[in-house]
Amino acid sequence: MITLALDASTYVGTVAVFGDGRLLAEGETAMRGRDVERLMPAVSRALDEAGVAVRDVRRVVCGDGPGSFTSLRIAASIAKGIAMGCRAELLRVSSLALIPAGAPDLAVGSYLGALDALRGEAYFQRFRREPSGTVVPESRFYLGPLEAVTKAAADLPARIAAPEDLLALLASVGDVAHGALVALAPHARGVARLEGALEPADLATWEPRYGRLAEAQVKWEAHHGRSLPAS
């Protein structure tokens, strides 16, 4: 069973290839500030490194967001294209879950996986890393001000696992206990620790959870005074 996993919820896209649950290859690439699309070549390199042809892929797992609108759409398009072309099963997984799940040596305990939502806000969700390495959700996904993340971490208590740039913002707005911040980003290799959290995605209708509406949609709806019709 060959599984291809990919995530692009931040400005770094990640890829992992598994064979019967064993990690065969992984990679990452910048998603922002580039004049060409880099995620599909990263997928191709990972498959080559794993010694696997794309036609051998039987499952495609894609990070479901929340996160960067454009990057998520690129990853979803690649995932759908490969799933359709290979007649593979398409699955989705929370990109927030890929934060604590993607770290090989993370200590057992509760973590708030967090991603920058811009405008002084963050997406966050509580997870528990079990002694087996499995990661399980302990709450639903939230969108709130940065202060809400630091308060939730102190009240639970839980450590905050997030990319370094977001950790710097969180440290500037709240009194964060020493050792409560863990620099981590979502990584597709975390799929191996999230088997129970993988959900089927309909090839025809699935779109990632962007976390909030795209700016263009917000402006369109404000101008027209109604919701944007579904395509």
C-alpha positions in Angstrom: 0.0 0.0 0.0 1.7 3.2 -1.2 0.4 6.4 0.4 1.3 9.9 -0.8 0.8 12.7 1.8 1.1 16.4 1.2 0.4 19.6 3.1 0.7 23.3 2.1 -1.1 25.1 4.9 1.8 27.5 5.4 4.3 29.0 3.0 6.3 25.8 3.1 4.8 22.8 1.4 5.7 19.3 2.6 5.5 15.8 1.0 5.9 12.3 2.4 5.7 8.8 0.8 4.8 5.7 2.8 4.9 2.1 2.0 2.7 -0.1 4.2 2.9 2.6 6.9 6.7 3.0 6.7 8.2 6.3 5.7 10.0 5.9 2.4 10.8 9.5 1.5 9.9 13.1 2.5 10.6 16.6 1.2 9.6 20.3 1.4 9.6 23.4 -0.7 8.8 27.1 -0.5 5.3 28.0 -1.6 5.7 31.8 -1.5 7.7 34.3 -3.5 8.4 31.9 -6.3 7.9 32.5 -10.1 7.0 28.8 -10.7 5.0 26.2 -8.8 7.3 24.1 -6.7 5.0 21.6 -4.9 4.4 19.1 -7.8 8.2 18.8 -8.5 8.7 18.1 -4.7 6.1 15.3 -5.0 7.9 13.9 -8.0 11.3 14.0 -6.2 9.8 12.2 -3.2 8.3 9.5 -5.3 11.6 9.0 -7.1 13.5 8.9 -3.9 11.1 6.3 -2.6 11.5 4.3 -5.8 7.8 4.5 -6.4 6.0 5.3 -9.7 3.0 7.6 -9.4 0.7 4.9 -10.8 1.5 2.8 -7.7 0.0 5.3 -5.3 -3.2 3.9 -3.7 -3.9 6.6 -1.2 -3.5 10.3 -1.3 -3.8 12.2 2.0 -3.9 16.0 1.8 -3.7 18.6 4.6 -7.2 20.0 5.0 -6.3 23.4 6.4 -6.8 25.8 7.9 -4.1 28.0 6.5 -2.8 29.9 3.4 -5.6 30.0 0.9 -3.5 29.8 -2.3 -1.1 27.2 -1.0 -4.0 25.0 0.3 -5.6 25.2 -3.2 -2.4 24.1 -4.9 -2.0 21.1 -2.6 -5.7 20.1 -3.0 -5.4 20.4 -6.8 -2.4 18.1 -6.9 -3.9 15.7 -4.5 -7.2 15.5 -6.5 -5.3 15.2 -9.8 -3.2 12.3 -8.6 -6.1 10.6 -6.9 -8.2 10.8 -10.1 -5.4 9.8 -12.4 -4.4 6.8 -10.3 -7.9 5.9 -9.1 -6.5 6.2 -5.6 -8.4 6.8 -2.4 -8.5 10.5 -1.5 -8.3 11.4 2.3 -8.1 14.6 4.2 -6.4 15.4 7.5 -6.3 18.5 9.7 -3.2 20.6 9.0 -3.2 21.7 12.7 -2.9 18.0 13.6 0.1 17.7 11.4 2.0 20.1 13.7 2.4 17.8 16.7 2.2 14.7 14.6 5.0 15.7 12.3 7.6 16.0 15.0 9.5 12.6 15.4 10.6 13.1 19.0 7.9 15.2 20.6 7.3 14.5 24.3 4.0 13.0 25.5 1.5 15.6 26.6 -1.1 18.2 25.5 -0.3 20.7 22.8 -2.1 23.6 21.1 -1.3 23.4 17.5 -1.4 26.9 16.1 -1.1 28.6 12.7 -1.0 32.3 11.9 -4.4 33.6 10.6 -3.1 37.1 10.1 -4.9 40.2 11.3 -3.7 39.5 14.8 -5.5 36.1 14.9 -4.5 32.5 14.9 -6.1 29.1 14.2 -5.6 26.7 17.1 -6.7 23.3 18.4 -5.7 21.1 21.3 -4.1 17.7 20.7 -2.5 15.0 22.9 0.6 13.2 22.0 0.3 9.7 23.4 3.1 7.4 24.6 2.7 5.4 21.4 3.4 8.5 19.3 -0.2 8.7 18.1 -1.8 12.2 18.1 -5.4 12.6 19.0 -7.6 15.8 19.1 -8.8 17.0 22.4 -10.9 20.0 21.2 -12.4 21.4 18.1 -10.7 24.0 15.8 -10.8 27.7 16.8 -10.1 31.0 15.2 -9.4 33.7 17.7 -7.1 36.6 18.7 -3.5 35.8 19.6 -4.2 36.5 23.3 -6.8 33.6 23.2 -4.1 31.2 22.3 -1.8 32.1 25.2 -4.7 32.2 27.6 -5.9 28.7 26.5 -2.4 27.3 26.9 -2.1 28.7 30.4 -5.6 27.6 31.5 -5.4 24.0 30.2 -2.3 23.8 30.6 -0.8 22.9 27.3 2.4 23.8 25.3 2.0 25.8 22.1 3.3 24.1 19.0 3.6 26.6 16.1 6.0 27.9 13.4 8.7 30.2 14.8 7.2 33.5 13.3 3.9 32.8 15.1 5.7 31.9 18.4 7.4 35.3 18.3 4.0 37.1 17.9 2.4 35.0 20.7 5.3 35.8 23.1 4.8 39.5 22.4 1.2 39.6 23.3 1.0 37.2 26.3 2.8 36.1 29.4 4.0 32.7 28.2 5.7 30.3 30.7 9.2 29.3 30.0 9.3 26.1 27.9 5.7 26.5 26.9 6.6 27.3 23.2 7.6 24.6 20.8 8.8 25.6 17.3 7.0 23.2 14.9 5.3 23.5 11.6 2.9 21.1 9.9 4.6 18.2 8.0 3.1 15.6 5.8 5.1 12.8 7.5 2.8 13.3 10.5 0.1 11.3 8.6 1.7 8.1 10.0 0.6 9.2 13.5 -2.9 10.2 12.5 -4.4 7.1 10.9 -7.5 7.4 13.1 -8.0 11.0 12.1 -7.9 10.5 8.3 -11.3 11.2 6.7 -12.5 10.4 3.2 -12.7 13.3 0.8 -15.1 13.4 -2.1 -13.1 13.9 -5.3 -15.8 16.0 -6.9 -16.8 18.3 -4.1 -14.0 18.5 -1.5 -12.2 21.7 -0.8 -9.8 22.5 2.1 -11.0 24.3 5.2 -9.5 27.7 4.6 -10.4 28.9 8.1 -11.9 32.2 6.8 -13.3 33.4 3.5 -10.8 34.6 0.9 -10.4 38.4 0.7 -11.8 38.5 -2.8 -15.0 36.7 -1.7 -15.4 39.1 1.3 -15.2 42.1 -1.0 -17.6 40.5 -3.6 -20.2 39.7 -0.9 -19.8 43.2 0.6 -20.3 44.8 -2.8 -23.3 42.6 -3.8 -24.9 42.3 -0.4 -25.3 38.5 -0.7 -23.4 35.3 -0.4 -21.2 34.3 -3.3 -23.1 31.5 -5.2 -21.5 28.0 -5.1 -19.8 27.0 -8.4 
